[in-house]
Amino acid sequence: MKLYILNMKTDIARKEFILDQLNILKIKNYEFVEAVNGKEHISDNNCDRDKFKSQYCRDILPGEWGCATSHIQIYDKIIESNEISMILEDDVIFDAEIINIIKSTKPIPFDFDVIFLNKHHTSDIFPNYGGTNEYLEYENFRFERLHTDRIKIVLMPYWTTASYIITPTAAKKVKQINTPKIHRLADSWYDFGLEKMFKSEKEFFKQNQKTFASTVR
């Protein structure tokens, strides 16, 4: 499985941090994709601020626009390759067992749109946050189906873009809805018509927030 890793051109330390981990795990099939700087490139030509505000009741941050635009750049590559791929942001810490997923030659045996590989930030308080208790297996790991009940979605949305696997079909759905002008957050997954979402029972990635503060501004 190919890895796409988002990295700002100026964030050299983050890139080196990821490269060190890739080398240790002997992962070769990856590509760094230059993230878009929202402060420099957001405009009325590429962002529908009014539509965003009507959805979230606030103004969009340049970094949020940059995040959504950056992920769509990767979706273009996934759509073109027509291959299920893994997307990572450049502040994640790898668990060594992820290599079993990345290097597996077996197709994932269940139908899905997105599989999240890091825990939601509220998982320490609510261990089953967003889950349905329905588990499917791949390479001896369990993946829990996320709820699609609209009330639960409002109460427990599973928002993250740090590490996930996505299909070309799902990538195309997100791009179709959130372009040509960005008007939704990159991780507003339920707004993109994705109904087959899963989270890994094992936390394959953690965000290194102690070393790298968020660049979303």
Protein Blocks (a to p, Z undefined) as FASTA:
>chain_A
ZZdddddfklmmlmmmmmmmmmmnopabbcddddddfklmgcfklocfklmmmmnopacd
fklmmmmmmmmmmmmmmmmnopacddddfkbccdfklmmmmmpcbdcfbdcfbdcfbdcf
klmmmmmgoiaoiacdeehiacddddfbfklmmmmcccdfkbccddfklmmmmmmmmpcb
dcbdfklmmlnopabdcddfbafbdcdfklmccfbZZ
